């Protein structure tokens, strides 16, 4: 088995996979999309919203913003032992978003989110995502809870896109493009780890079944 970087640019990565069969290449692709945890706003507390945009639309827009993900310091809420619905410092990063328009129209951007807890790594991937326009006299005040999640649960946690294609006899390539949560290399490594964990779980379950039978 041999893996070679064929091309690396921006947020994309093309790998050549030699001696990797199609089902394993496809498993990598699927796990990259569905099983690598990344961070997005999961819960929003709306303290004030006098804009013309409804709370639901506001929350939806915010939840689709990719956050640069700190995988080394955070856990999935379902794997955290805090058992706290609001989470703890290991499974949630809090942001606030507060803006008001005085005399002129104000556009609120993702860069206006202020981190209230957590590591510096975690931030909106792009600061230039427009969230809402406020007319004079309007204001918003929100509390945002950023958590790890998986693409298999909701598309907003999909780390990027990935495809497998043939590049000549015996040569298979995997193309990954990140949405900004994680570098594409990390997405692939984490996808491989996810497969490994699944196989480990399967092995343990098989062992138990054999002993039980
Ligand atoms: Zn926790």
py3Dmol code that shows the C-alpha trace and the ligand (Angstrom):
import py3Dmol

protein = """\
ATOM      1  CA  UNK A   1       0.000   0.000   0.000  1.00  0.00           C
ATOM      2  CA  UNK A   2       1.426   3.343  -1.039  1.00  0.00           C
ATOM      3  CA  UNK A   3       0.008   6.830  -0.702  1.00  0.00           C
ATOM      4  CA  UNK A   4       1.434   9.814  -2.557  1.00  0.00           C
ATOM      5  CA  UNK A   5       0.377  13.457  -2.661  1.00  0.00           C
ATOM      6  CA  UNK A   6      -0.320  14.297  -6.288  1.00  0.00           C
ATOM      7  CA  UNK A   7      -1.576  17.823  -5.829  1.00  0.00           C
ATOM      8  CA  UNK A   8      -2.039  20.214  -2.932  1.00  0.00           C
ATOM      9  CA  UNK A   9      -3.664  23.594  -3.273  1.00  0.00           C
ATOM     10  CA  UNK A  10      -5.784  25.929  -1.171  1.00  0.00           C
ATOM     11  CA  UNK A  11      -8.164  23.638   0.672  1.00  0.00           C
ATOM     12  CA  UNK A  12      -7.845  20.682  -1.691  1.00  0.00           C
ATOM     13  CA  UNK A  13      -5.698  17.596  -1.802  1.00  0.00           C
ATOM     14  CA  UNK A  14      -5.323  14.805  -4.352  1.00  0.00           C
ATOM     15  CA  UNK A  15      -3.804  11.536  -3.190  1.00  0.00           C
ATOM     16  CA  UNK A  16      -2.623   8.644  -5.281  1.00  0.00           C
ATOM     17  CA  UNK A  17      -3.537   5.355  -3.636  1.00  0.00           C
ATOM     18  CA  UNK A  18      -1.440   2.434  -4.873  1.00  0.00           C
ATOM     19  CA  UNK A  19      -2.422  -1.059  -3.846  1.00  0.00           C
ATOM     20  CA  UNK A  20      -5.550   0.217  -2.108  1.00  0.00           C
ATOM     21  CA  UNK A  21      -8.628  -1.618  -3.282  1.00  0.00           C
ATOM     22  CA  UNK A  22     -11.737   0.205  -4.407  1.00  0.00           C
ATOM     23  CA  UNK A  23     -13.858  -0.654  -1.379  1.00  0.00           C
ATOM     24  CA  UNK A  24     -11.246   0.688   1.032  1.00  0.00           C
ATOM     25  CA  UNK A  25     -10.806   3.849  -1.068  1.00  0.00           C
ATOM     26  CA  UNK A  26     -14.585   4.320  -1.032  1.00  0.00           C
ATOM     27  CA  UNK A  27     -14.737   3.678   2.703  1.00  0.00           C
ATOM     28  CA  UNK A  28     -12.161   6.449   3.176  1.00  0.00           C
ATOM     29  CA  UNK A  29     -14.233   8.773   1.014  1.00  0.00           C
ATOM     30  CA  UNK A  30     -17.462   8.038   2.884  1.00  0.00           C
ATOM     31  CA  UNK A  31     -15.872   8.344   6.301  1.00  0.00           C
ATOM     32  CA  UNK A  32     -14.232  11.649   5.293  1.00  0.00           C
ATOM     33  CA  UNK A  33     -17.678  13.057   4.532  1.00  0.00           C
ATOM     34  CA  UNK A  34     -19.748  11.441   7.278  1.00  0.00           C
ATOM     35  CA  UNK A  35     -17.606  10.432  10.238  1.00  0.00           C
ATOM     36  CA  UNK A  36     -14.973  13.111  10.829  1.00  0.00           C
ATOM     37  CA  UNK A  37     -16.223  15.445  13.582  1.00  0.00           C
ATOM     38  CA  UNK A  38     -16.063  19.191  12.899  1.00  0.00           C
ATOM     39  CA  UNK A  39     -17.425  22.272  14.637  1.00  0.00           C
ATOM     40  CA  UNK A  40     -20.524  24.329  13.908  1.00  0.00           C
ATOM     41  CA  UNK A  41     -23.074  26.304  15.888  1.00  0.00           C
ATOM     42  CA  UNK A  42     -25.497  23.766  17.287  1.00  0.00           C
ATOM     43  CA  UNK A  43     -27.602  25.884  19.553  1.00  0.00           C
ATOM     44  CA  UNK A  44     -28.514  29.558  19.603  1.00  0.00           C
ATOM     45  CA  UNK A  45     -30.096  31.554  22.405  1.00  0.00           C
ATOM     46  CA  UNK A  46     -31.847  34.590  20.992  1.00  0.00           C
ATOM     47  CA  UNK A  47     -31.885  37.333  23.614  1.00  0.00           C
ATOM     48  CA  UNK A  48     -32.911  40.029  21.195  1.00  0.00           C
ATOM     49  CA  UNK A  49     -33.831  40.124  17.522  1.00  0.00           C
ATOM     50  CA  UNK A  50     -35.623  43.174  16.186  1.00  0.00           C
ATOM     51  CA  UNK A  51     -34.358  42.628  12.619  1.00  0.00           C
ATOM     52  CA  UNK A  52     -36.834  41.708   9.854  1.00  0.00           C
ATOM     53  CA  UNK A  53     -35.311  38.206   9.704  1.00  0.00           C
ATOM     54  CA  UNK A  54     -37.097  35.597  11.808  1.00  0.00           C
ATOM     55  CA  UNK A  55     -35.271  33.788  14.620  1.00  0.00           C
ATOM     56  CA  UNK A  56     -35.489  30.519  12.645  1.00  0.00           C
ATOM     57  CA  UNK A  57     -33.849  31.962   9.526  1.00  0.00           C
ATOM     58  CA  UNK A  58     -31.182  33.694  11.601  1.00  0.00           C
ATOM     59  CA  UNK A  59     -30.343  30.487  13.469  1.00  0.00           C
ATOM     60  CA  UNK A  60     -30.273  28.475  10.239  1.00  0.00           C
ATOM     61  CA  UNK A  61     -27.844  30.911   8.552  1.00  0.00           C
ATOM     62  CA  UNK A  62     -25.528  30.907  11.542  1.00  0.00           C
ATOM     63  CA  UNK A  63     -25.550  27.114  11.837  1.00  0.00           C
ATOM     64  CA  UNK A  64     -24.206  26.760   8.271  1.00  0.00           C
ATOM     65  CA  UNK A  65     -21.012  28.736   8.978  1.00  0.00           C
ATOM     66  CA  UNK A  66     -17.957  26.413   9.150  1.00  0.00           C
ATOM     67  CA  UNK A  67     -15.804  26.852  12.265  1.00  0.00           C
ATOM     68  CA  UNK A  68     -12.083  26.114  12.295  1.00  0.00           C
ATOM     69  CA  UNK A  69     -12.110  22.952  14.376  1.00  0.00           C
ATOM     70  CA  UNK A  70      -9.942  22.085  17.365  1.00  0.00           C
ATOM     71  CA  UNK A  71     -10.088  18.289  17.328  1.00  0.00           C
ATOM     72  CA  UNK A  72      -7.273  17.900  19.836  1.00  0.00           C
ATOM     73  CA  UNK A  73      -8.981  19.689  22.709  1.00  0.00           C
ATOM     74  CA  UNK A  74     -12.669  18.912  22.244  1.00  0.00           C
ATOM     75  CA  UNK A  75     -14.935  15.899  22.323  1.00  0.00           C
ATOM     76  CA  UNK A  76     -18.236  15.091  20.718  1.00  0.00           C
ATOM     77  CA  UNK A  77     -21.016  15.939  23.204  1.00  0.00           C
ATOM     78  CA  UNK A  78     -22.215  12.315  23.079  1.00  0.00           C
ATOM     79  CA  UNK A  79     -18.716  11.141  24.033  1.00  0.00           C
ATOM     80  CA  UNK A  80     -18.209  13.699  26.804  1.00  0.00           C
ATOM     81  CA  UNK A  81     -18.633  12.585  30.387  1.00  0.00           C
ATOM     82  CA  UNK A  82     -20.063  15.909  31.633  1.00  0.00           C
ATOM     83  CA  UNK A  83     -23.667  14.733  31.128  1.00  0.00           C
ATOM     84  CA  UNK A  84     -24.632  18.384  30.976  1.00  0.00           C
ATOM     85  CA  UNK A  85     -27.166  19.441  28.373  1.00  0.00           C
ATOM     86  CA  UNK A  86     -25.386  22.759  27.894  1.00  0.00           C
ATOM     87  CA  UNK A  87     -22.007  21.032  27.806  1.00  0.00           C
ATOM     88  CA  UNK A  88     -18.682  21.733  29.487  1.00  0.00           C
ATOM     89  CA  UNK A  89     -15.332  23.213  28.494  1.00  0.00           C
ATOM     90  CA  UNK A  90     -14.432  19.941  26.745  1.00  0.00           C
ATOM     91  CA  UNK A  91     -17.454  19.803  24.477  1.00  0.00           C
ATOM     92  CA  UNK A  92     -18.682  23.353  23.834  1.00  0.00           C
ATOM     93  CA  UNK A  93     -17.253  26.723  22.804  1.00  0.00           C
ATOM     94  CA  UNK A  94     -19.423  29.746  23.498  1.00  0.00           C
ATOM     95  CA  UNK A  95     -19.632  32.782  21.246  1.00  0.00           C
ATOM     96  CA  UNK A  96     -21.770  35.894  21.490  1.00  0.00           C
ATOM     97  CA  UNK A  97     -23.074  38.038  18.675  1.00  0.00           C
ATOM     98  CA  UNK A  98     -24.290  41.476  19.554  1.00  0.00           C
ATOM     99  CA  UNK A  99     -24.962  44.339  17.158  1.00  0.00           C
ATOM    100  CA  UNK A 100     -27.176  47.385  16.873  1.00  0.00           C
ATOM    101  CA  UNK A 101     -27.798  49.966  14.165  1.00  0.00           C
ATOM    102  CA  UNK A 102     -27.985  53.593  15.265  1.00  0.00           C
ATOM    103  CA  UNK A 103     -28.425  55.973  12.320  1.00  0.00           C
ATOM    104  CA  UNK A 104     -27.261  53.808   9.444  1.00  0.00           C
ATOM    105  CA  UNK A 105     -27.854  50.323   8.154  1.00  0.00           C
ATOM    106  CA  UNK A 106     -25.405  47.842   9.680  1.00  0.00           C
ATOM    107  CA  UNK A 107     -24.484  44.500   8.125  1.00  0.00           C
ATOM    108  CA  UNK A 108     -23.557  41.891  10.710  1.00  0.00           C
ATOM    109  CA  UNK A 109     -20.845  39.445   9.602  1.00  0.00           C
ATOM    110  CA  UNK A 110     -19.455  36.212  10.973  1.00  0.00           C
ATOM    111  CA  UNK A 111     -16.386  38.195  12.109  1.00  0.00           C
ATOM    112  CA  UNK A 112     -18.589  39.993  14.630  1.00  0.00           C
ATOM    113  CA  UNK A 113     -18.950  36.815  16.686  1.00  0.00           C
ATOM    114  CA  UNK A 114     -16.970  37.114  19.922  1.00  0.00           C
ATOM    115  CA  UNK A 115     -15.529  34.014  21.583  1.00  0.00           C
ATOM    116  CA  UNK A 116     -16.561  33.814  25.227  1.00  0.00           C
ATOM    117  CA  UNK A 117     -14.793  30.541  26.076  1.00  0.00           C
ATOM    118  CA  UNK A 118     -12.570  27.881  24.571  1.00  0.00           C
ATOM    119  CA  UNK A 119      -9.307  27.736  22.631  1.00  0.00           C
ATOM    120  CA  UNK A 120      -8.146  30.346  20.131  1.00  0.00           C
ATOM    121  CA  UNK A 121      -8.165  27.807  17.330  1.00  0.00           C
ATOM    122  CA  UNK A 122     -11.943  27.818  17.222  1.00  0.00           C
ATOM    123  CA  UNK A 123     -13.335  30.636  15.069  1.00  0.00           C
ATOM    124  CA  UNK A 124     -15.468  31.105  11.965  1.00  0.00           C
ATOM    125  CA  UNK A 125     -13.435  29.914   8.960  1.00  0.00           C
ATOM    126  CA  UNK A 126     -14.379  33.065   7.091  1.00  0.00           C
ATOM    127  CA  UNK A 127     -15.119  36.381   8.734  1.00  0.00           C
ATOM    128  CA  UNK A 128     -16.905  37.612   5.636  1.00  0.00           C
ATOM    129  CA  UNK A 129     -20.158  35.671   5.840  1.00  0.00           C
ATOM    130  CA  UNK A 130     -23.039  38.161   6.004  1.00  0.00           C
ATOM    131  CA  UNK A 131     -25.564  37.158   8.658  1.00  0.00           C
ATOM    132  CA  UNK A 132     -28.161  39.910   8.825  1.00  0.00           C
ATOM    133  CA  UNK A 133     -28.731  43.565   7.903  1.00  0.00           C
ATOM    134  CA  UNK A 134     -29.971  45.856  10.645  1.00  0.00           C
ATOM    135  CA  UNK A 135     -31.962  48.995   9.851  1.00  0.00           C
ATOM    136  CA  UNK A 136     -31.646  52.007  12.180  1.00  0.00           C
ATOM    137  CA  UNK A 137     -33.092  51.146  15.545  1.00  0.00           C
ATOM    138  CA  UNK A 138     -32.801  47.373  15.091  1.00  0.00           C
ATOM    139  CA  UNK A 139     -30.553  45.121  17.160  1.00  0.00           C
ATOM    140  CA  UNK A 140     -29.632  41.497  17.750  1.00  0.00           C
ATOM    141  CA  UNK A 141     -28.130  39.771  20.725  1.00  0.00           C
ATOM    142  CA  UNK A 142     -27.376  36.074  20.516  1.00  0.00           C
ATOM    143  CA  UNK A 143     -25.503  33.436  22.440  1.00  0.00           C
ATOM    144  CA  UNK A 144     -23.993  30.700  20.261  1.00  0.00           C
ATOM    145  CA  UNK A 145     -22.996  27.202  21.292  1.00  0.00           C
ATOM    146  CA  UNK A 146     -20.400  25.660  18.969  1.00  0.00           C
ATOM    147  CA  UNK A 147     -20.070  21.892  19.200  1.00  0.00           C
ATOM    148  CA  UNK A 148     -18.489  18.995  17.367  1.00  0.00           C
ATOM    149  CA  UNK A 149     -20.767  16.938  15.172  1.00  0.00           C
ATOM    150  CA  UNK A 150     -20.680  14.534  12.237  1.00  0.00           C
ATOM    151  CA  UNK A 151     -21.925  14.832   8.681  1.00  0.00           C
ATOM    152  CA  UNK A 152     -23.881  11.612   9.172  1.00  0.00           C
ATOM    153  CA  UNK A 153     -26.086  13.518  11.608  1.00  0.00           C
ATOM    154  CA  UNK A 154     -26.452  16.817   9.756  1.00  0.00           C
ATOM    155  CA  UNK A 155     -24.943  18.241   6.553  1.00  0.00           C
ATOM    156  CA  UNK A 156     -23.740  21.351   8.391  1.00  0.00           C
ATOM    157  CA  UNK A 157     -21.045  19.159   9.961  1.00  0.00           C
ATOM    158  CA  UNK A 158     -19.827  17.786   6.634  1.00  0.00           C
ATOM    159  CA  UNK A 159     -16.079  18.627   6.554  1.00  0.00           C
ATOM    160  CA  UNK A 160     -15.888  18.839   2.756  1.00  0.00           C
ATOM    161  CA  UNK A 161     -16.340  16.834  -0.417  1.00  0.00           C
ATOM    162  CA  UNK A 162     -14.419  13.746  -1.466  1.00  0.00           C
ATOM    163  CA  UNK A 163     -14.333  11.644  -4.617  1.00  0.00           C
ATOM    164  CA  UNK A 164     -12.511   8.527  -5.769  1.00  0.00           C
ATOM    165  CA  UNK A 165     -11.544   8.087  -9.395  1.00  0.00           C
ATOM    166  CA  UNK A 166      -9.371   5.898 -11.602  1.00  0.00           C
ATOM    167  CA  UNK A 167      -6.241   7.477 -13.075  1.00  0.00           C
ATOM    168  CA  UNK A 168      -4.967   4.749 -15.326  1.00  0.00           C
ATOM    169  CA  UNK A 169      -4.358   1.026 -14.750  1.00  0.00           C
ATOM    170  CA  UNK A 170      -3.785   0.194 -11.096  1.00  0.00           C
ATOM    171  CA  UNK A 171      -3.884   3.841 -10.117  1.00  0.00           C
ATOM    172  CA  UNK A 172      -6.647   5.182  -7.953  1.00  0.00           C
ATOM    173  CA  UNK A 173      -6.960   8.717  -6.711  1.00  0.00           C
ATOM    174  CA  UNK A 174      -8.772  10.335  -3.841  1.00  0.00           C
ATOM    175  CA  UNK A 175      -9.664  14.010  -4.147  1.00  0.00           C
ATOM    176  CA  UNK A 176     -10.643  15.901  -0.995  1.00  0.00           C
ATOM    177  CA  UNK A 177     -11.775  19.496  -0.756  1.00  0.00           C
ATOM    178  CA  UNK A 178     -12.244  20.980   2.705  1.00  0.00           C
ATOM    179  CA  UNK A 179     -14.938  23.520   3.539  1.00  0.00           C
ATOM    180  CA  UNK A 180     -12.462  25.081   5.989  1.00  0.00           C
ATOM    181  CA  UNK A 181     -13.139  23.222   9.253  1.00  0.00           C
ATOM    182  CA  UNK A 182      -9.930  21.178   8.976  1.00  0.00           C
ATOM    183  CA  UNK A 183      -7.009  20.893   6.531  1.00  0.00           C
ATOM    184  CA  UNK A 184      -7.754  18.189   3.913  1.00  0.00           C
ATOM    185  CA  UNK A 185      -4.817  16.065   5.180  1.00  0.00           C
ATOM    186  CA  UNK A 186      -6.367  15.974   8.635  1.00  0.00           C
ATOM    187  CA  UNK A 187      -9.756  15.003   7.205  1.00  0.00           C
ATOM    188  CA  UNK A 188      -8.212  11.940   5.539  1.00  0.00           C
ATOM    189  CA  UNK A 189      -6.197  10.928   8.595  1.00  0.00           C
ATOM    190  CA  UNK A 190      -9.297  11.241  10.786  1.00  0.00           C
ATOM    191  CA  UNK A 191     -11.324   9.244   8.234  1.00  0.00           C
ATOM    192  CA  UNK A 192      -8.751   6.444   8.450  1.00  0.00           C
ATOM    193  CA  UNK A 193      -8.920   6.573  12.267  1.00  0.00           C
ATOM    194  CA  UNK A 194     -12.723   6.360  12.131  1.00  0.00           C
ATOM    195  CA  UNK A 195     -12.506   3.207  10.002  1.00  0.00           C
ATOM    196  CA  UNK A 196      -9.968   1.776  12.418  1.00  0.00           C
ATOM    197  CA  UNK A 197     -12.270   2.455  15.387  1.00  0.00           C
ATOM    198  CA  UNK A 198     -15.188   0.779  13.616  1.00  0.00           C
ATOM    199  CA  UNK A 199     -13.109  -2.289  12.845  1.00  0.00           C
ATOM    200  CA  UNK A 200     -11.880  -2.357  16.442  1.00  0.00           C
ATOM    201  CA  UNK A 201     -15.486  -2.275  17.637  1.00  0.00           C
ATOM    202  CA  UNK A 202     -16.416  -5.029  15.211  1.00  0.00           C
ATOM    203  CA  UNK A 203     -13.499  -7.163  16.374  1.00  0.00           C
ATOM    204  CA  UNK A 204     -14.511  -6.758  20.004  1.00  0.00           C
ATOM    205  CA  UNK A 205     -18.142  -7.610  19.236  1.00  0.00           C
ATOM    206  CA  UNK A 206     -17.082 -10.687  17.261  1.00  0.00           C
ATOM    207  CA  UNK A 207     -14.883 -11.840  20.125  1.00  0.00           C
ATOM    208  CA  UNK A 208     -17.807 -11.502  22.511  1.00  0.00           C
ATOM    209  CA  UNK A 209     -20.153 -13.333  20.171  1.00  0.00           C
ATOM    210  CA  UNK A 210     -17.694 -16.246  19.826  1.00  0.00           C
ATOM    211  CA  UNK A 211     -17.200 -16.519  23.573  1.00  0.00           C
ATOM    212  CA  UNK A 212     -20.940 -16.285  24.174  1.00  0.00           C
ATOM    213  CA  UNK A 213     -21.703 -18.935  21.524  1.00  0.00           C
TER     214      UNK A 213
END
"""
ligand_1 = """\
1
ZN
Zn -18.876 18.044 28.157
"""
view = py3Dmol.view(width=600, height=400)
view.addModel(protein, "pdb")
view.setStyle({"model": 0}, {"cartoon": {"style": "trace"}})
view.addModel(ligand_1, "xyz")
view.setStyle({"model": 1}, {"stick": {}})
view.zoomTo()
view.show()
